[in-house]
Amino acid sequence: MDVLAHPSAAGAPLEMTDRCDRCGSRAYLRATLPSGQDLLFCGHHGGAHGPALLAAGALVHDETAALTAPRESSAAA
């Protein structure tokens, strides 16, 4: 979702308890509107609404890379 990356979209990391405002799934994107209000989205809804939010001037904090990042194994080698 590189289209949602915004260089000035700083913010606290999203927590596992942050939920998508559309469907309740875990949030991986935070869109901060020009009014200061935050909207949270899962990867699916972030992809659907992100381009329009950017066009409206929102800052988007994108953590969707975590969806495809390899997980660390806890098994001893």
DOBAVEX-107565 format. One record per residue: residue number from 1; x, y, z of N, C-alpha, C, CB in turn. Coordinates in Angstrom, 3 decimals. Last residue first. Glycine has a CB too. Layout:
residues N
lumvex = NUM	n_u = X	n_v = Y	n_w = Z	ca_u = X	ca_v = Y	ca_w = Z	c_u = X	c_v = Y	c_w = Z	cb_u = X	cb_v = Y	cb_w = Z $
...
//
This chain:
residues 77
lumvex = 77	n_u = 16.846	n_v = -23.204	n_w = 17.516	ca_u = 17.430	ca_v = -23.887	ca_w = 16.358	c_u = 18.325	c_v = -25.024	c_w = 16.781	cb_u = 18.212	cb_v = -22.913	cb_w = 15.501 $
lumvex = 76	n_u = 13.740	n_v = -22.861	n_w = 19.190	ca_u = 15.207	ca_v = -22.868	ca_w = 19.264	c_u = 15.766	c_v = -23.679	c_w = 18.110	cb_u = 15.699	cb_v = -23.446	cb_w = 20.621 $
lumvex = 75	n_u = 10.976	n_v = -20.975	n_w = 18.112	ca_u = 11.591	ca_v = -22.294	ca_w = 18.297	c_u = 13.112	c_v = -22.151	c_w = 18.306	cb_u = 11.141	cb_v = -23.281	cb_w = 17.176 $
lumvex = 74	n_u = 9.906	n_v = -18.642	n_w = 17.429	ca_u = 10.279	ca_v = -18.753	ca_w = 18.837	c_u = 10.930	c_v = -20.100	c_w = 19.120	cb_u = 9.053	cb_v = -18.559	cb_w = 19.734 $
lumvex = 73	n_u = 10.565	n_v = -16.745	n_w = 14.546	ca_u = 10.263	ca_v = -18.055	ca_w = 15.109	c_u = 10.737	c_v = -18.079	c_w = 16.566	cb_u = 10.941	cb_v = -19.197	cb_w = 14.274 $
lumvex = 72	n_u = 9.025	n_v = -13.826	n_w = 13.432	ca_u = 10.176	ca_v = -14.430	ca_w = 14.081	c_u = 9.747	c_v = -15.757	c_w = 14.692	cb_u = 10.775	cb_v = -13.484	cb_w = 15.161 $
lumvex = 71	n_u = 7.412	n_v = -13.539	n_w = 10.258	ca_u = 7.343	ca_v = -13.627	ca_w = 11.719	c_u = 8.596	c_v = -14.272	c_w = 12.242	cb_u = 6.106	cb_v = -14.417	cb_w = 12.177 $
lumvex = 70	n_u = 7.864	n_v = -11.233	n_w = 7.604	ca_u = 8.039	ca_v = -12.580	ca_w = 8.140	c_u = 8.037	c_v = -12.547	c_w = 9.667	cb_u = 9.349	cb_v = -13.207	cb_w = 7.616 $
lumvex = 69	n_u = 5.254	n_v = -8.974	n_w = 6.706	ca_u = 6.586	ca_v = -9.174	ca_w = 7.284	c_u = 6.718	c_v = -10.600	c_w = 7.824	cb_u = 6.853	cb_v = -8.143	cb_w = 8.412 $
lumvex = 68	n_u = 2.724	n_v = -8.426	n_w = 5.895	ca_u = 3.507	ca_v = -9.316	ca_w = 5.038	c_u = 4.911	c_v = -9.573	c_w = 5.575	cb_u = 3.600	cb_v = -8.735	cb_w = 3.650 $
lumvex = 67	n_u = 1.694	n_v = -6.755	n_w = 7.816	ca_u = 0.862	ca_v = -7.859	ca_w = 7.345	c_u = 1.652	c_v = -8.866	c_w = 6.521	cb_u = -0.293	cb_v = -7.326	cb_w = 6.526 $
lumvex = 66	n_u = 3.433	n_v = -4.701	n_w = 8.174	ca_u = 3.429	ca_v = -5.749	ca_w = 9.195	c_u = 2.593	c_v = -6.960	c_w = 8.763	cb_u = 2.894	cb_v = -5.192	cb_w = 10.518 $
lumvex = 65	n_u = 2.749	n_v = -2.902	n_w = 6.261	ca_u = 3.908	ca_v = -3.756	ca_w = 5.984	c_u = 3.988	c_v = -4.897	c_w = 6.999	cb_u = 5.213	cb_v = -2.926	cb_w = 6.008 $
lumvex = 64	n_u = 0.757	n_v = -1.297	n_w = 7.286	ca_u = 0.351	ca_v = -2.508	ca_w = 6.587	c_u = 1.523	c_v = -3.410	c_w = 6.223	cb_u = -0.403	cb_v = -2.143	cb_w = 5.347 $
lumvex = 63	n_u = 0.877	n_v = 1.068	n_w = 8.670	ca_u = 1.629	ca_v = -0.061	ca_w = 9.214	c_u = 1.266	c_v = -1.370	c_w = 8.519	cb_u = 1.382	cb_v = -0.185	cb_w = 10.710 $
lumvex = 62	n_u = 0.781	n_v = 4.429	n_w = 8.076	ca_u = 0.559	ca_v = 3.136	ca_w = 7.431	c_u = 1.463	c_v = 2.067	c_w = 8.038	cb_u = 0.803	cb_v = 3.240	cb_w = 5.916 $
lumvex = 61	n_u = -0.877	n_v = 7.279	n_w = 8.603	ca_u = 0.161	ca_v = 6.469	ca_w = 9.249	c_u = -0.117	c_v = 5.024	c_w = 8.844	cb_u = 0.166	cb_v = 6.650	cb_w = 10.842 $
lumvex = 60	n_u = -1.693	n_v = 9.977	n_w = 6.684	ca_u = -1.944	ca_v = 8.555	ca_w = 6.868	c_u = -0.715	c_v = 7.869	c_w = 7.436	cb_u = -2.355	cb_v = 7.903	cb_w = 5.547 $
lumvex = 59	n_u = -3.441	n_v = 12.958	n_w = 6.862	ca_u = -2.124	ca_v = 12.349	ca_w = 7.038	c_u = -2.369	c_v = 10.889	c_w = 7.372	cb_u = -1.276	cb_v = 13.073	cb_w = 8.165 $
lumvex = 58	n_u = -5.739	n_v = 14.319	n_w = 4.465	ca_u = -5.453	ca_v = 13.542	ca_w = 5.671	c_u = -3.993	c_v = 13.096	c_w = 5.681	cb_u = -6.389	cb_v = 12.318	cb_w = 5.764 $
lumvex = 57	n_u = -6.552	n_v = 15.641	n_w = 2.166	ca_u = -5.598	ca_v = 16.294	ca_w = 3.046	c_u = -5.287	c_v = 15.559	c_w = 4.337	cb_u = -6.091	cb_v = 17.621	cb_w = 3.373 $
lumvex = 56	n_u = -8.046	n_v = 14.340	n_w = 0.346	ca_u = -8.760	ca_v = 15.302	ca_w = 1.188	c_u = -7.848	c_v = 15.975	c_w = 2.202	cb_u = -9.897	cb_v = 14.616	cb_w = 1.909 $
lumvex = 55	n_u = -6.255	n_v = 12.550	n_w = -0.676	ca_u = -6.684	ca_v = 13.642	ca_w = -1.551	c_u = -7.410	c_v = 14.731	c_w = -0.769	cb_u = -7.588	cb_v = 13.108	cb_w = -2.661 $
lumvex = 54	n_u = -6.193	n_v = 10.790	n_w = 1.482	ca_u = -5.002	ca_v = 11.585	ca_w = 1.145	c_u = -5.375	c_v = 12.778	c_w = 0.279	cb_u = -3.956	cb_v = 10.715	cb_w = 0.421 $
lumvex = 53	n_u = -8.783	n_v = 9.743	n_w = 1.237	ca_u = -8.409	ca_v = 10.481	ca_w = 2.446	c_u = -7.176	c_v = 11.344	c_w = 2.205	cb_u = -8.152	cb_v = 9.511	cb_w = 3.606 $
lumvex = 52	n_u = -8.607	n_v = 8.446	n_w = -1.208	ca_u = -9.534	ca_v = 9.579	ca_w = -1.076	c_u = -9.204	c_v = 10.406	c_w = 0.158	cb_u = -10.990	cb_v = 9.083	cb_w = -1.003 $
lumvex = 51	n_u = -6.683	n_v = 6.432	n_w = -0.568	ca_u = -6.414	ca_v = 7.437	ca_w = -1.607	c_u = -7.336	c_v = 8.654	c_w = -1.508	cb_u = -6.557	cb_v = 6.808	cb_w = -2.981 $
lumvex = 50	n_u = -8.062	n_v = 4.970	n_w = 1.628	ca_u = -6.835	ca_v = 5.749	ca_w = 1.783	c_u = -6.583	c_v = 6.780	c_w = 0.712	cb_u = -5.696	cb_v = 4.846	cb_w = 1.826 $
lumvex = 49	n_u = -10.191	n_v = 3.274	n_w = 1.179	ca_u = -10.481	ca_v = 4.667	ca_w = 1.495	c_u = -9.244	c_v = 5.561	c_w = 1.543	cb_u = -11.190	cb_v = 4.739	cb_w = 2.803 $
lumvex = 48	n_u = -9.115	n_v = 0.758	n_w = 0.468	ca_u = -10.305	ca_v = 1.262	ca_w = -0.218	c_u = -10.495	c_v = 2.763	c_w = -0.021	cb_u = -11.537	cb_v = 0.524	cb_w = 0.271 $
lumvex = 47	n_u = -6.986	n_v = 0.421	n_w = 2.193	ca_u = -6.736	ca_v = 0.431	ca_w = 0.753	c_u = -7.903	c_v = 1.009	c_w = -0.024	cb_u = -6.443	cb_v = -0.969	cb_w = 0.263 $
lumvex = 46	n_u = -8.416	n_v = 0.395	n_w = 4.573	ca_u = -7.427	ca_v = 1.441	ca_w = 4.337	c_u = -7.105	c_v = 1.565	c_w = 2.860	cb_u = -6.156	cb_v = 1.162	cb_w = 5.126 $
lumvex = 45	n_u = -9.860	n_v = -1.939	n_w = 4.299	ca_u = -10.581	ca_v = -0.675	ca_w = 4.240	c_u = -9.638	c_v = 0.518	c_w = 4.079	cb_u = -11.424	cb_v = -0.502	cb_w = 5.490 $
lumvex = 44	n_u = -7.623	n_v = -3.788	n_w = 4.422	ca_u = -8.616	ca_v = -3.800	ca_w = 3.345	c_u = -9.308	c_v = -2.443	c_w = 3.216	cb_u = -9.658	cb_v = -4.899	cb_w = 3.594 $
lumvex = 43	n_u = -6.254	n_v = -3.202	n_w = 6.828	ca_u = -5.582	ca_v = -3.100	ca_w = 5.534	c_u = -6.558	c_v = -3.004	c_w = 4.373	cb_u = -4.676	cb_v = -4.283	cb_w = 5.332 $
lumvex = 42	n_u = -8.473	n_v = -1.200	n_w = 8.879	ca_u = -7.727	ca_v = -2.431	ca_w = 8.604	c_u = -7.053	c_v = -2.250	c_w = 7.241	cb_u = -8.674	cb_v = -3.713	cb_w = 8.622 $
lumvex = 41	n_u = -8.283	n_v = 2.112	n_w = 10.237	ca_u = -8.719	ca_v = 1.174	ca_w = 9.212	c_u = -7.855	c_v = -0.079	c_w = 9.205	cb_u = -8.690	cb_v = 1.837	cb_w = 7.844 $
lumvex = 40	n_u = -9.434	n_v = 4.968	n_w = 12.021	ca_u = -8.608	ca_v = 3.758	ca_w = 11.991	c_u = -9.189	c_v = 2.791	c_w = 10.976	cb_u = -8.524	cb_v = 3.096	cb_w = 13.398 $
lumvex = 39	n_u = -9.169	n_v = 8.458	n_w = 12.121	ca_u = -9.952	ca_v = 7.314	ca_w = 11.669	c_u = -8.995	c_v = 6.139	c_w = 11.582	cb_u = -10.664	cb_v = 7.592	cb_w = 10.285 $
lumvex = 38	n_u = -9.035	n_v = 11.340	n_w = 14.189	ca_u = -8.388	ca_v = 10.134	ca_w = 13.663	c_u = -9.431	c_v = 9.115	c_w = 13.246	cb_u = -7.438	cb_v = 9.522	cb_w = 14.708 $
lumvex = 37	n_u = -9.292	n_v = 14.861	n_w = 13.752	ca_u = -9.939	ca_v = 13.595	ca_w = 14.091	c_u = -9.198	c_v = 12.431	c_w = 13.440	cb_u = -11.418	cb_v = 13.604	cb_w = 13.649 $
lumvex = 36	n_u = -8.230	n_v = 17.156	n_w = 12.724	ca_u = -7.556	ca_v = 16.552	ca_w = 13.864	c_u = -8.158	c_v = 15.230	c_w = 14.292	cb_u = -7.575	cb_v = 17.492	cb_w = 15.012 $
lumvex = 35	n_u = -9.138	n_v = 18.194	n_w = 10.406	ca_u = -9.817	ca_v = 18.656	ca_w = 11.627	c_u = -9.142	c_v = 18.138	c_w = 12.890	cb_u = -11.277	cb_v = 18.217	cb_w = 11.614 $
lumvex = 34	n_u = -7.756	n_v = 16.745	n_w = 8.477	ca_u = -7.344	ca_v = 18.124	ca_w = 8.745	c_u = -7.978	c_v = 18.696	c_w = 10.013	cb_u = -7.696	cb_v = 19.000	cb_w = 7.565 $
lumvex = 33	n_u = -7.432	n_v = 13.419	n_w = 9.945	ca_u = -8.092	ca_v = 14.396	ca_w = 9.087	c_u = -7.592	c_v = 15.806	c_w = 9.406	cb_u = -9.625	cb_v = 14.315	cb_w = 9.254 $
lumvex = 32	n_u = -5.356	n_v = 10.822	n_w = 9.925	ca_u = -5.652	ca_v = 12.010	ca_w = 10.717	c_u = -6.173	c_v = 13.077	c_w = 9.764	cb_u = -4.386	cb_v = 12.513	cb_w = 11.505 $
lumvex = 31	n_u = -5.693	n_v = 7.456	n_w = 9.798	ca_u = -5.837	ca_v = 8.650	ca_w = 8.974	c_u = -6.211	c_v = 9.803	c_w = 9.884	cb_u = -6.904	cb_v = 8.449	cb_w = 7.850 $
lumvex = 30	n_u = -3.845	n_v = 4.678	n_w = 10.347	ca_u = -4.504	ca_v = 5.773	ca_w = 11.043	c_u = -4.521	c_v = 6.952	c_w = 10.098	cb_u = -3.787	cb_v = 6.129	cb_w = 12.391 $
lumvex = 29	n_u = -3.871	n_v = 1.175	n_w = 9.772	ca_u = -3.739	ca_v = 2.526	ca_w = 9.237	c_u = -4.478	c_v = 3.511	c_w = 10.130	cb_u = -4.275	cb_v = 2.599	cb_w = 7.791 $
lumvex = 28	n_u = -4.469	n_v = -1.171	n_w = 10.936	ca_u = -3.093	ca_v = -1.031	ca_w = 10.463	c_u = -2.849	c_v = 0.342	c_w = 9.838	cb_u = -2.771	cb_v = -2.127	cb_w = 9.454 $
lumvex = 27	n_u = -6.602	n_v = -2.624	n_w = 13.344	ca_u = -6.259	ca_v = -1.458	ca_w = 12.522	c_u = -4.777	c_v = -1.458	c_w = 12.187	cb_u = -6.638	cb_v = -0.153	cb_w = 13.244 $
lumvex = 26	n_u = -8.393	n_v = -5.653	n_w = 13.271	ca_u = -7.243	ca_v = -4.917	ca_w = 13.772	c_u = -6.873	c_v = -3.796	c_w = 12.803	cb_u = -6.045	cb_v = -5.863	cb_w = 13.987 $
lumvex = 25	n_u = -11.940	n_v = -5.111	n_w = 12.587	ca_u = -10.690	ca_v = -5.874	ca_w = 12.520	c_u = -9.547	c_v = -5.027	c_w = 13.071	cb_u = -10.385	cb_v = -6.320	cb_w = 11.057 $
lumvex = 24	n_u = -14.181	n_v = -3.488	n_w = 12.472	ca_u = -13.772	ca_v = -4.003	ca_w = 13.773	c_u = -12.529	c_v = -4.877	c_w = 13.758	cb_u = -14.878	cb_v = -4.768	cb_w = 14.356 $
lumvex = 23	n_u = -15.038	n_v = -2.179	n_w = 10.183	ca_u = -15.401	ca_v = -3.587	ca_w = 10.364	c_u = -14.981	c_v = -4.185	c_w = 11.697	cb_u = -14.804	cb_v = -4.389	cb_w = 9.274 $
lumvex = 22	n_u = -14.558	n_v = 0.651	n_w = 10.330	ca_u = -15.556	ca_v = 0.101	ca_w = 9.412	c_u = -15.995	c_v = -1.308	c_w = 9.791	cb_u = -15.009	cb_v = 0.095	cb_w = 8.007 $
lumvex = 21	n_u = -12.532	n_v = 1.261	n_w = 12.075	ca_u = -13.812	ca_v = 1.931	ca_w = 12.278	c_u = -14.912	c_v = 1.394	c_w = 11.363	cb_u = -13.651	cb_v = 3.415	cb_w = 12.058 $
lumvex = 20	n_u = -10.487	n_v = -1.276	n_w = 13.366	ca_u = -10.988	ca_v = -0.604	ca_w = 12.166	c_u = -12.359	c_v = 0.001	c_w = 12.461	cb_u = -11.071	cb_v = -1.594	cb_w = 10.965 $
lumvex = 19	n_u = -8.884	n_v = -0.813	n_w = 16.542	ca_u = -9.780	ca_v = -1.528	ca_w = 15.637	c_u = -10.267	c_v = -0.647	c_w = 14.502	cb_u = -10.964	cb_v = -2.074	cb_w = 16.400 $
lumvex = 18	n_u = -6.290	n_v = -1.450	n_w = 18.778	ca_u = -6.879	ca_v = -0.478	ca_w = 17.856	c_u = -7.657	c_v = -1.232	c_w = 16.788	cb_u = -5.784	cb_v = 0.431	cb_w = 17.210 $
lumvex = 17	n_u = -5.014	n_v = -3.459	n_w = 20.130	ca_u = -6.386	ca_v = -3.158	ca_w = 20.552	c_u = -7.053	c_v = -2.102	c_w = 19.681	cb_u = -6.392	cb_v = -2.699	cb_w = 21.989 $
lumvex = 16	n_u = -2.456	n_v = -3.474	n_w = 19.209	ca_u = -3.313	ca_v = -4.603	ca_w = 18.832	c_u = -4.775	c_v = -4.338	c_w = 19.190	cb_u = -2.833	cb_v = -5.887	cb_w = 19.517 $
lumvex = 15	n_u = -1.753	n_v = -0.051	n_w = 18.200	ca_u = -1.749	ca_v = -1.160	ca_w = 19.156	c_u = -2.641	c_v = -2.283	c_w = 18.654	cb_u = -2.214	cb_v = -0.687	cb_w = 20.548 $
lumvex = 14	n_u = 0.371	n_v = 1.906	n_w = 16.138	ca_u = -0.946	ca_v = 1.336	ca_w = 16.403	c_u = -0.792	c_v = 0.136	c_w = 17.328	cb_u = -1.657	cb_v = 0.928	cb_w = 15.080 $
lumvex = 13	n_u = 2.696	n_v = 4.330	n_w = 17.363	ca_u = 2.391	ca_v = 3.047	ca_w = 16.706	c_u = 0.996	c_v = 2.574	c_w = 17.074	cb_u = 3.429	cb_v = 1.974	cb_w = 17.092 $
lumvex = 12	n_u = 1.932	n_v = 7.789	n_w = 17.026	ca_u = 2.242	ca_v = 6.654	ca_w = 17.878	c_u = 1.920	c_v = 5.362	c_w = 17.128	cb_u = 1.455	cb_v = 6.733	cb_w = 19.213 $
lumvex = 11	n_u = 3.129	n_v = 9.468	n_w = 14.097	ca_u = 2.144	ca_v = 9.154	ca_w = 15.116	c_u = 2.596	c_v = 7.974	c_w = 15.921	cb_u = 0.786	cb_v = 8.882	cb_w = 14.499 $
lumvex = 10	n_u = 3.388	n_v = 11.238	n_w = 11.017	ca_u = 3.982	ca_v = 10.686	ca_w = 12.229	c_u = 2.864	c_v = 10.377	c_w = 13.212	cb_u = 5.021	cb_v = 11.670	cb_w = 12.852 $
lumvex = 9	n_u = 3.332	n_v = 11.792	n_w = 8.064	ca_u = 2.312	ca_v = 11.125	ca_w = 8.876	c_u = 2.950	c_v = 10.439	c_w = 10.070	cb_u = 1.527	cb_v = 10.106	cb_w = 8.036 $
lumvex = 8	n_u = 4.940	n_v = 12.904	n_w = 6.191	ca_u = 4.771	ca_v = 13.647	ca_w = 7.433	c_u = 3.737	c_v = 13.016	c_w = 8.352	cb_u = 4.380	cb_v = 15.068	cb_w = 7.134 $
lumvex = 7	n_u = 4.958	n_v = 11.130	n_w = 3.991	ca_u = 6.190	ca_v = 11.391	ca_w = 4.734	c_u = 5.995	c_v = 12.118	c_w = 6.046	cb_u = 7.111	cb_v = 12.174	cb_w = 3.895 $
lumvex = 6	n_u = 2.779	n_v = 8.547	n_w = 3.613	ca_u = 2.818	ca_v = 10.006	ca_w = 3.634	c_u = 3.990	c_v = 10.400	c_w = 4.511	cb_u = 1.466	cb_v = 10.628	cb_w = 4.159 $
lumvex = 5	n_u = 1.470	n_v = 5.841	n_w = 1.853	ca_u = 2.588	ca_v = 6.371	ca_w = 2.623	c_u = 2.594	c_v = 7.892	c_w = 2.515	cb_u = 3.936	cb_v = 5.776	cb_w = 2.130 $
lumvex = 4	n_u = -0.435	n_v = 4.884	n_w = 0.197	ca_u = -0.894	ca_v = 5.533	ca_w = 1.407	c_u = 0.234	c_v = 6.132	c_w = 2.224	cb_u = -1.651	cb_v = 4.563	cb_w = 2.239 $
lumvex = 3	n_u = 0.834	n_v = 3.595	n_w = -1.849	ca_u = 0.070	ca_v = 4.789	ca_w = -2.204	c_u = -0.355	c_v = 5.553	c_w = -0.958	cb_u = -1.158	cb_v = 4.412	cb_w = -3.036 $
lumvex = 2	n_u = 1.847	n_v = 1.286	n_w = -0.817	ca_u = 2.726	ca_v = 2.436	ca_w = -0.864	c_u = 1.978	c_v = 3.716	c_w = -1.189	cb_u = 3.814	cb_v = 2.210	cb_w = -1.872 $
lumvex = 1	n_u = 0.812	n_v = -1.179	n_w = 0.000	ca_u = 0.000	ca_v = 0.000	ca_w = 0.000	c_u = 0.859	c_v = 1.247	c_w = 0.000	cb_u = -0.926	cb_v = -0.004	cb_w = 1.180 $
//
